[in-house]
Amino acid sequence: MCTEYEQHISYTQYCKVMQDLALGIPTHQSELDMPAANNIKIGEMAPVIRAAGDNIVELTQMKFGFPPTRTRGPVFNLRSERKHFGDSHRCLIPASAFFAYTGRKYSKAKHRFALVSAPLMAIAAIWRPSRKGQPAAFTMLTTESGPDVEPVHNRQVVVLHPLS
């Protein structure tokens, strides 16, 4: 599934979208809170958008993937169907593209997916607070693939389009 994404969104673009959505941004936030990144991979720190009060959102750095369990590796994708997230910490991952891979052995073919109609998207995610010395972490929500991703993979991340 999605183990990597890119974020080439300027802070100005981010602020414009938040303004269009009538959401405020804390005054202490700046370009430094949204550095461009070609390939954000599992285990790396990256910015996410989360609620910080009534109609206020903030960018905060979190680790991509929940920590490994005793029996499995890090949780980086989570099926969204038939789940309720009302008690979860929800967040959005600002992204310019996500990647899916085909093939069973190394080296797999890498496929890039981006919106044609907008320079940025948000990937639906949930996050957990820091635990046992680990930083706060996020995992992407997934759903059945749409017609563009389906030829490559049977699942995809939940993509939210910015308002036009």
N, C-alpha and C positions, 0 to 999 in steps of 0.2 A: 504494500500500500504506500501511502505517501510518507516517505522518510526524509524528504528534502523539499525546501521551497526557497524562493528568492524574494528579496525585498528591496526594490529600487523605487522607493517612494520618497519624494522630498517632504521635508517637514512642512513646507508651504502647501503642498497638495493635501497632506493630512489635515492641516488646519482649515483649509477651504472646505473639505468634506464635512468636518465636524461643525463648521459654521453653517453649512447648508442644512445639516441635520438639527440645528439649533441646540447643539451641545457645547458646553463650555470646556475649556482646557485650563488646568492649573497654570498660574503665572510663572511657576518655577520650571516649567517644561521648555525645552529648546531643541535645536537641530541635533544636539548631542544625544537626545533620547531616542532618535530614530536614524541610526547609521545605516547606510546602504550595505547590503550583503548579497553576494552572488548565490551562495549555497549555504543555507542554514540547515544543519543536520542534527539528528538526534544527539542529545547530550550537550548541545551548545546553548549559550544564553542568547536571548532575542527579545525584542520588545513585543508586548501584547497590550491591548487596550482593555481596560476594565473600568467599572463604575467606581467613582470616587465621591459620590454624593448626588443630590437631585440635579439631573441634567448636566452633570460634570463627569468627564471621562479623563483617565490619565494613562500615559504610557509608562509601563514598568517592565524591567528586565526579569525574565523567568527562564528556567531551563526547559528545553524542548524534550518532553518525555517524562512520565512519572518514573520514579526510581524502580529498579528491578525488584521483583518478588523473589521468594526462595526458589520458585520453580520456573520462572520465566524472566526474560529480559525486560528492558524498559517498555512501558506502555506509551506508545506514541500515537496510536489511532484507537478510537473507541466507537463502536457501532451506536448510532443514534436511534434506530428504530426500536419502538416499544419500550423506550426509557423515558423517565420523567426527570427533568433537570431543575425543578423548582427549588430544591434545597442545595443545588450545586453552585459553585463559584463559576459563573459564566464569564467568558472573555472573547475577544476577537483578535485574530492574528492578522496584522496588516501584511499584505503580500502583493507582489506584482505577478507572480506565477507559482505554480506548484508542479512537481514532477511525478511521473509514474514510470515504471520500468517493465519491460517485457523480456522474456527469456528465463530459463531455469538455472543456467550456470553463468558464472562470471565470464565474460563481461556482458552484462545485460544492456539492452538498448534503452536509452533514456529519452523520454518524451516530455516536452514542456507544454504546459497548458496555461494560457493567459486569457483575459477578457479582451475581446476585440473593441468593445465599446467604451472601455475605461482604462486608465493607467494603473488602477489599483483595485483590489478586491479585499474582502475580509473572509477569513476562514473561521468558522464557528469552532469554539474550543471550550474546555473547562480547565480550571486550574485548582491546585492544592497549595495551601500555605507551606512554608518551610517546615521540615520535620527532621529531627535527629541530625542537625548540622547541615542538612541539604537545603539548597535554595528552593524557593517557591518554584513549582513546575506546572507545565500545561501539556494537554494532549488534544489532538485534533479530533473532531467528530466526523464520522463518515456516514455515507448513505449509498444506495444503489447508484451505479454509474449512469450518467446522462449519455446521450447519443454520441457526443464527441469523445468521451473517455472510454466508453464501453468496448471499442475495438482493442484497447490496450489493457484494460483491467475491469473486473466486475464490481469494484467499489471505487468510490472517490470521496474526497473531503467535501464537506458542506460549504459551498461557496456563496457568499452574500455579495450582491452587487451594490455599489454605491448608488444613491439616488441620482437621477439624471436631471 
